């Protein structure tokens, strides 16, 4: 028994000594007492730190302009005992609408069929088809906003009680000049911000490295909720107020440092 106890104590001492040796070695490595080759040296690869120094900022330019185009949605509805009769009535009403518009100066290229639907109508118990309802949709682009109200009234009067209107929207057809102005404002805004950072760094701005932009409001109709039946518009000129539409350009620009 004494011999066994002595052997066990010896093994414990050896274990403690080995543990202390590992701890001391780790401490030395972490405090400069030893060196370990870097991973790149071990593998033979080298990845130098590269990348151009610069300043990247965003600027925004906003402009407003009066819409020069009005887009209106017309529809006609009619019922009949057969599909053919319902469709014929809706079609005739729409033909009167398009004729009135073309007669008053709207170009045929600005008239576009937007939909055609036919639905069965049922008896109260839902078991028997009693007739059919047909509807047609037409999108009309008015190039003269100031005359649009009068033309809408004439079209609705020509179509009669079968005509419906579901909405109006405005847009700027030629926005090139406005966008050029917005781009200039956006770039100036970005440059003024970048100049502050360049001066703060003590190096100033160098050359422009990259420019990107985002445009909002371009070719995006401005919707105006509107719904009316023919009897509400017949003989009346619709009061159309174009208002103003906003265009916005955001540029992101990168300058090198001077």
C-alpha positions in Angstrom: 0.0 0.0 0.0 2.8 2.6 0.8 4.4 1.8 -2.6 1.1 2.3 -4.4 0.5 5.7 -2.7 4.0 6.9 -3.6 3.5 5.9 -7.3 0.2 7.8 -7.4 1.7 10.9 -5.9 4.5 10.8 -8.4 2.1 10.6 -11.3 0.1 13.6 -9.9 3.3 15.7 -9.6 4.3 14.9 -13.2 0.8 15.9 -14.4 1.0 19.2 -12.6 4.4 20.0 -13.9 3.3 19.3 -17.5 0.3 21.5 -17.1 2.5 24.4 -15.7 4.9 24.0 -18.6 2.0 24.4 -21.1 0.7 27.4 -19.3 4.1 29.1 -19.2 4.7 28.3 -22.9 1.3 29.8 -23.8 2.0 33.0 -21.8 5.4 33.4 -23.4 3.9 33.0 -26.9 1.3 35.7 -26.2 3.8 38.1 -24.8 6.6 38.0 -27.3 8.6 35.4 -25.6 8.3 33.2 -28.6 7.1 33.5 -32.2 4.8 31.5 -34.4 5.0 31.6 -38.2 2.0 33.4 -39.7 -0.5 31.3 -41.6 0.5 32.9 -44.9 4.1 31.8 -44.3 3.0 28.3 -43.5 0.9 28.0 -46.7 3.1 30.1 -49.0 0.2 32.6 -49.7 0.3 36.4 -49.3 -2.6 38.7 -49.3 -1.5 42.3 -49.3 -3.9 45.1 -48.2 -5.1 46.9 -51.2 -8.0 49.3 -52.2 -8.3 52.8 -53.4 -8.9 55.5 -50.7 -11.8 57.8 -51.4 -15.0 59.4 -50.2 -18.4 58.2 -51.3 -21.5 60.3 -50.6 -25.0 60.7 -51.9 -26.9 63.9 -52.9 -30.5 64.6 -53.8 -32.0 67.1 -56.2 -35.8 67.7 -56.4 -37.7 69.7 -58.9 -41.4 70.3 -59.7 -43.2 70.8 -62.9 -46.8 71.1 -64.2 -48.1 67.9 -65.8 -48.7 68.2 -69.5 -50.6 64.9 -70.0 -53.8 63.5 -68.6 -54.7 59.8 -68.8 -58.3 58.9 -68.2 -60.0 55.5 -67.9 -63.4 55.1 -69.6 -65.6 52.1 -69.5 -68.9 51.0 -71.0 -71.4 48.5 -69.6 -74.4 46.8 -71.2 -76.7 43.9 -70.6 -78.5 41.6 -73.0 -80.3 38.3 -73.2 -77.4 36.8 -75.2 -73.7 37.3 -75.2 -73.9 38.8 -78.6 -76.5 41.4 -77.7 -74.7 42.5 -74.5 -71.4 42.8 -76.3 -72.9 44.7 -79.2 -74.5 47.3 -76.9 -71.3 47.9 -74.9 -69.3 48.1 -78.2 -71.7 50.6 -79.7 -71.5 52.8 -76.7 -67.7 52.7 -76.7 -67.7 53.4 -80.5 -69.6 56.6 -79.8 -67.1 57.6 -77.1 -64.1 57.0 -79.4 -65.8 58.8 -82.3 -66.5 61.9 -80.1 -62.9 62.0 -78.9 -61.4 61.6 -82.4 -63.8 64.2 -83.8 -62.6 66.7 -81.2 -58.9 66.2 -81.9 -57.7 63.2 -79.9 -55.3 61.1 -82.0 -56.2 57.4 -82.5 -52.8 56.4 -81.2 -53.8 57.9 -77.8 -56.9 55.5 -77.6 -56.1 52.1 -76.2 -58.5 49.2 -75.4 -57.6 48.2 -71.9 -60.1 45.4 -71.2 -63.1 43.3 -72.3 -65.3 41.2 -70.0 -68.5 39.2 -70.3 -70.3 37.8 -67.3 -73.5 35.7 -67.0 -76.3 37.0 -64.9 -78.3 34.6 -62.7 -81.7 34.3 -61.3 -82.3 34.9 -57.6 -81.7 31.3 -56.7 -78.5 31.3 -58.7 -79.5 28.3 -60.9 -80.6 29.9 -64.1 -78.7 32.2 -66.4 -81.0 35.1 -67.2 -78.8 37.2 -69.3 -75.3 38.6 -69.8 -73.3 41.7 -68.9 -70.5 43.0 -71.1 -68.0 45.7 -70.3 -65.2 47.4 -72.2 -62.4 49.6 -70.9 -60.6 52.3 -72.8 -57.5 54.3 -71.8 -57.3 57.7 -73.3 -54.3 60.0 -73.2 -55.0 63.7 -73.5 -52.0 65.7 -74.7 -53.6 69.1 -73.7 -54.5 69.1 -70.0 -56.4 72.4 -70.3 -58.8 70.9 -72.9 -59.2 67.5 -71.2 -62.2 68.5 -69.1 -64.2 69.6 -72.0 -63.3 66.5 -74.1 -64.2 64.2 -71.2 -67.6 65.7 -71.0 -68.2 65.3 -74.7 -67.1 61.7 -74.7 -69.4 60.8 -71.8 -72.3 62.6 -73.3 -71.8 60.7 -76.6 -71.6 57.3 -74.9 -74.8 57.8 -72.8 -75.8 56.0 -69.7 -73.6 53.0 -70.5 -70.4 55.0 -69.9 -68.4 54.9 -66.7 -65.2 56.6 -65.6 -62.8 55.0 -63.1 -59.9 57.4 -62.7 -57.6 60.1 -63.9 -53.8 60.4 -63.7 -51.3 63.1 -64.6 -47.8 62.8 -65.9 -45.1 64.9 -67.4 -44.5 63.7 -71.0 -41.2 65.6 -71.7 -39.3 65.8 -68.4 -35.8 66.0 -69.9 -35.2 69.6 -68.9 -36.5 69.0 -65.4 -34.4 65.9 -64.9 -31.3 67.8 -66.0 -31.9 70.4 -63.4 -32.5 67.8 -60.7 -29.3 66.0 -61.7 -27.3 69.2 -61.3 -28.8 69.9 -57.9 -28.1 66.3 -56.8 -24.4 66.4 -57.9 -23.9 69.8 -56.2 -25.4 68.4 -53.0 -23.1 65.4 -53.1 -20.0 67.5 -53.8 -20.7 69.9 -51.0 -20.9 67.0 -48.5 -17.8 65.3 -49.9 -15.8 68.6 -49.8 -16.4 68.8 -46.0 -15.0 65.3 -45.5 -12.1 66.0 -47.8 -11.2 69.2 -46.0 -11.6 67.5 -42.6 -9.1 64.8 -43.7 -6.6 67.4 -44.8 -6.3 66.0 -48.3 -9.1 67.5 -50.2 -10.9 66.0 -53.2 -9.3 64.3 -56.1 -11.0 63.0 -59.3 -14.5 61.6 -59.6 -14.2 57.8 -59.6 -17.8 56.6 -59.9 -21.3 58.1 -60.3 -24.6 56.3 -60.1 -28.2 57.6 -59.9 -31.7 56.8 -59.0 -34.7 58.7 -60.4 -38.2 58.8 -58.9 -41.3 60.4 -60.3 -40.1 59.8 -63.9 -42.9 58.5 -66.1 -45.0 57.7 -63.0 -48.6 58.8 -63.3 -50.0 60.8 -60.4 -53.3 59.2 -59.7 -56.5 61.2 -58.9 -59.4 59.1 -57.6 -62.4 59.7 -59.8 -65.5 57.9 -60.6 -68.7 59.1 -62.2 -71.7 58.0 -64.2 -72.8 59.6 -67.4 -75.7 61.5 -65.9 -73.4 63.3 -63.5 -71.2 64.5 -66.3 -73.5 65.1 -69.2 -73.4 68.7 -70.4 -70.8 69.6 -67.9 -67.1 70.3 -68.4 -65.0 68.4 -65.9 -62.9 70.7 -63.7 -59.4 69.4 -64.2 -56.6 70.8 -62.0 -53.2 69.5 -63.1 -51.3 70.9 -60.0 -47.6 70.1 -59.7 -45.6 66.9 -60.0 -42.3 66.3 -58.2 -39.3 64.6 -59.8 -36.3 63.5 -57.7 -32.8 62.4 -58.6 -30.4 60.8 -56.1 -26.7 60.4 -57.1 -24.0 58.5 -55.3 -20.6 59.8 -56.2 -17.1 58.5 -55.2 -14.1 60.9 -55.2 -10.5 60.0 -54.7 -8.6 61.9 -52.1 -6.2 64.6 -53.2 
